[in-house]
Amino acid sequence: MIRTGATVVSRSTILKQTSRYLQTSLARRSNANKQTVNTSFMVNIFRGEIHPLQVFPYPEAADQEQKEYIQSIAQPVQRFFTERYDPAESERLGHPPQAVLDELWETGGYGLMAPEEYGGLNMSNTGYATMGSVVGAVDLGLAVVLGAHQSIGWKGILLYGSDEQKRKYLPMVTTGRTVAAFALTEPGSGSDAGSIRSRAVKSACGKYYTLNGSKLWITGGGIADVLTVFARTEVTDSKTGQKKDKVTAFVVERSFGGVTSGPPEDKMGIRCTNTTEVYFDDVKIPVENVLGGEGNGFKVAMNILNNGRFGMAATLAGTMIACIAKATEHANSRIQFGKNIKEFGNVQEKMARMTILQYVTQSMGFMVAGNMDHGSKDFHLEAAISKIFSSEAAWHVCDEAIQILGGNGFMKGTGLEKVLRDIRIYRIFEGANDVLRLFVALSGIQYAGSHLKELQLAFKNPTANLGLIFKEGSRRVARSFGVGGSDLGPFVVEPLKESANLCAESIDSFSLAVEALLFKYGKRVVEEQFLLIRLADSAIDIYAMVNVLSRASRAVRNNLPSAEQEVLMAKVWCVQASGRVQNNLKQINKRVYLESFTAMSQIARKVCENGGVVHKLPLEIEL
């Protein structure tokens, strides 16, 4: 299990992880090419700018030949799981049955995205998302088995490996029945990846490193023979000659010696996965096994996680389909008070919300995958949002399915209680949602802040920058009066024009709120987590609106049988989401909410000081 976050977010986590990553990686990219335009839709709305390239029209990431290839792989796998796989059996065993694992190895299930030359199926991101949806509908535990192996386990070798590393390791992990694992989290570091303590020391001869340390909650940790491991190393700055501690990524083989594992963890869910602590005692790693360059481990880790998050949305969208199917079957057959419960308004509202959440989740997963397949490099905010949204939406959908089934849903026989337990980890691993929300908010704020710095510099020499000053000034005045703002109308079909206006209004309000925060707090905004969380929630709702507007418009233009239903879902979502955006943005600025945040901080501190709740029983007695 990859636990890159704890649910209680510390100040150091934000400063060390989010700020450092953004300031180094984004600045490096910007300095490398000043002419590069960031095409991320979400990054740009922090400035109040619409860059439609990645969202309108909805990405068509597969031609007919590719669709047929994906279908030729996905359909047999789906049949196999339907006919021969029992999730409950895998949970009882603590691992999928060997026959299932054999089938997955033989059919290429462990190497979906690896190039054919290395034994993989060479599937696109869209193809991988499709397979994730198939597996997610069957068993999230099995989805983690497969995802931990290839989405993060050997993904670093694919992204950063040298030709020699790829030739050696990729055939092993795609067809050679060698399990891979991703080893980042430590007992003292969760989401704060920069605080890891495992250390690798280079030998005097310069031919190998000696690694010591331990990693916690590693999926496949007890069975993996190839691990992507992150450790501190001493690195000499080529310019200054100064020595600094930096994180370096390594490809470590269990056969190197000194790699051992603890007993399997007893977990709430995904119980068919092997999750253990892994220990490294004087492990000798050849220098050839450095991955991505000495001192670049933090970047390697973050990009591996960024490249894998979209798959979670697609997988959980499949899970939600299965949950909705169970709820639908029950609603169609259950009679109460003389009629089917599907006729009751409260059940209808639950079913509609569940279906819309699944639609949004699926739209996000495949939009990010499609953009990646089209070569986009600016998808990190969108991928993080898709992970946050999907993990929380899936929990809600499964919980509501259980509610619709009533007592039957609470029983193990329906399978929903297992799904609920399995879903819970998705809000924690591969970046805890708490931290990812701050990542989303601070990423966008930094981008918006760089624009404000540009304007400040322009005002120092106004004669030479009149065009920029007048353009920005007129735009702000217009937005403040509610005119001349964002316009999404040209990108959507006629039935969704009004919904597009709601989204556009949300974007304008959002960018003004970002600007107000920057002017009020400056660099100190990183400390304002109560406000940043609400800004992130607004961004999530806006991205969800854009997704459904784009996808539903595609359905209408392509005359899909589901077009009418998709338009209805988009309309409902935009009404509800735009209302939440306005409410969250109001909380950022209004005194009564700001005072309540201060009060909440005081309450939490008092509870922590007291070791629990401060108040007693109403009887005022000690127990």
C-alpha positions, 0 to 999 in steps of 0.5 A: 500500500502506498501511503503518501499522506496522513489525514492530519495535514501538518504545516511542514508537509505543505511547505516541504512537499507542495511549495518545494516541488512547485517552486523547483519543477515549475520554475525549472520548466519556465526558465528552460523555455520562456515561450512555453505556454501552460495548456492546463485548463485548471492552472489558467483559471486561477488567472481567470483565463480560458485555455480550452485546448485540453477540455473542449472538445472532449478528447477523442483519444482512440481511432477505430483501430485502437478502439478495436484493439482495446476491446479485443483485450478488455472483453475477454478479461471481463468475461474471465472475471465474470465467469471465474473470479470470486472477490470474496475468495481472494479476500479469504486467501489474502491474495488472488488465486494462483489460477487468476494470477497465471491468467493475468500474466499469460494475457499481459495483464501485468504489462498493459502499457509497456512497449511490445519490445519489452513484452507489454501490450503497448496500450495507451492511457485510454486503454489502461483506463478502460482496463482499470474500469473493467477490473474496478467493477469486479474487485478493487483489491485486485485493481490495487494488485495490478496497479501497484505493480505497473502504475507505480511499481515499474512505471519509474523504469518506463518513465526514467529508465536508461535503455539498459535498465529498460532492457533488463527489467521491463521484460521481467515485470511484464512477462517474467512473473517478477512482481514490482513495488514502489517504496517511498513511505516510511514510518516517519514520513507520509505525504511529506516525501522530502522527509524520508530517512533511508540513506544510500552512501556511495562507496569510495570506488564509486561503483555502488551504494550501500542502502539502509532504512525501512519502508512502510505499508508497501503493496507487494512488499513481501512478494516483490523482487524489483522495487523502486526505492527512494533514499537520501544521498549526498550530492555535490553541486556541480556549480558550487561544489557544495555537498547537500542531502538529496533524494535519489531513486534506485532500482533495487533487486531483492537478490542484492541481499539485505532486503527483508519484509515484515509480516503482512498487515491486517487491513480494513480493506483490499485484503487480497493485497500483500502489504508489508514493511520492507527493510534494507540492511547494507544493501549493495546497489550498483551505480547503474541502478540509479533511476532518473539521475542522482539527487532527482528522486523527489521529481521521479517520485512525484511524476510517477504518482502524477502519471498514475492518478488518472487510472484511479478515477477510471477504476473507481468509475467501474466500481460505481457502475457495479454499485449502481447496478446492485442498487437498481436491481433492488429498487426495481424489485423491492415493494414497500407501502404497496409500490416499488421503492423506485417510485419514491422521490428520496430513492430517485434522488439517490439514484440520480446523484449516484449516476451523476457522480459516476458520470463525472468521475468517468468523464474526468478519468478519460479526459485526463487519459485522453490528454495524456495520449495527445501528448499533454505534459500539463495535466498534474492538477487535473490528475490530482483533482480526478483522484480526489473527486473519484475516491470521495464520489465512489465512497458516497455511491457505495454508501448510498447503494447500501442505504437503498438495499437497507438491511440487505446492503449491510450483509456480506452476501451482497458484496457491498460492505467489502466494496466500501471497505476497499474504497476507503484507502483510495482517499489516503494512498497515492497522495492523501486527499487533504494534501492533494487539495492543498497541492491543487490550490497552491499550484494554481496560486503560484501560477496566478502569483507569477502573473501578478509579479509580471504586472507589478514589474510592468507598472515600474515602466508603464510607458513600455507596458501600456498594452499589458496594463490596459488589457489587464485593467479593463478585464478586471473592471469588466469582471468586477461589474459582471460583464465581459467575463469568461464565455464557454458558450461557443464550446457547448451545444445549445441545450447547455448554454445556460449551464455553461454560463453558470460554469463561466460565472464560477470561473470569474468569481474563482479568479477574483477570489484567488487574486484577493487572497494573493493581495491580502496574504501574499506568501503567507497564503500557504499558511491559510489552509482553511481558505485553501481547502475551500479554494480547492473544492471550488476548483474541483467543482469547476473542473467537474462542470467543464468535464460534463459540459464537454462530454455531454456536448460530444454526445449530442454532436455524435448523436449518441443514444445516451445524449439526452440523459447526458445533457440532463446530468450535465444540467443538474451537476452545473446547477448544484456545483455552481452553488457550492462554488459560490458558497465556498468562495463566500466563506473565503472572504466573509467575516463570520466564516473567517471567525468560525475558522479561527474558532475551529482552530482553537477547538482543535488545539484544546482537544489535542492539549487535553488528549481528547474531548474537553467536555464531560457527560451531561451528568458532570461525572468522571468515568 
